[in-house]
């Protein structure tokens, strides 16, 4: 019980910067939702049930254009499909004895930032650490959306646009510490950035949706890295050293 409590408190601590970033970014989302005709309740409910910035911004565009439900569902599936990969990665880091319902909760609230801090957990991932991060991050995203709708278009556009910089700040905060210890990881991140840039501007491939683009790059780059730079099993390495 003490270990679960400690992990949960550590998760709350690490989730606080994510809370601040989500609050700022979702505020802009709330303003966009109001401009699309959504009420504060509808927009907040969307943030609670969808919980993805790219998916929600895409949904607002589809709502404004009067898209059909099937198109909406297909778009959300493609954009958010990368979270299936993240959930699979986290499931391998969880202890096999972790109950199924706890696995579902961790998977439901997976985002890029929560995945980043959870996958960096030392040793086997304690689900209560992720629950602590989620307890800070999820309310920040929903509450920020609510504040954005309520505030409406009161703030100048430049200030609203500046708030989105917080999202990139969160990404930098996640990737910088591990790259200082692992040069291979640093190289893979640079390659990923260059590949993403090429996918954005090259003919044909730039027509691929952003969500599917991330899936392709993740599978190709992560798969290649796994083959070229495999991570040795710690237990097997220890047994080898002992022998």
Secondary structure, DSSP 8 states (H G I E B T S, - for coil): -HHHHHHHHHHHHHHHHHHHHHHHHHHHHHHHHHHTT--HHHHHHHHHHT--HHHHHHHHHHHHHT--HHHHHHHHHHHHTHHHHHHHHHHHHB-TTS-HHHHHHHHHT--HHHHHHHHTSSSSB-HHHHHHHHHHHHHHHHHHHHHHHHHTT-S-HHHHHHHTHHHHHHHHHHHHHHHHH-HHHHHHHHHHHHHHHHHHHSTTGGGS-HHHHHHHHHHHHHHHHHHHS----HHHHHHHHH-
